[in-house]
């Protein structure tokens, strides 16, 4: 009985360790950009260059955060969300380092 209890505890600790380490394996934005998986668009948001479940999840999460931030800034400055998105897209494309993907409205290209 005691052997089973120790084994169960050990398995529980191992499972908890695995679960806690999962975020470390998640795709990071910088990595996704440098690997050519995502790029900046002229609309102020990311888009998948090479779509996959993990890439799409990252893009959706980042874009949701960006939109919330854009909305706050637009309201604070009395401008439309759309105008702010265009400005943010232009700035993001300008800041994109060489070798990463951008889409200025004419399809994907490496900067």
Number of C-alpha atoms within 10 A of each C-alpha: 5 7 8 9 10 11 11 12 12 12 12 12 12 12 12 11 11 11 10 10 11 9 10 8 7 11 13 12 17 10 11 20 21 15 15 17 20 26 27 26 24 20 21 23 20 25 24 22 22 13 13 11 7 11 21 18 14 21 21 15 12 15 16 13 11 17 16 11 11 20 17 13 15 17 12 9 10 9 12 13 16 14 14 20 21 16 14 19 22 17 14 20 21 12 10 16 14 10 13 20 25 29 20 14 9 8 10 18 13 13 13
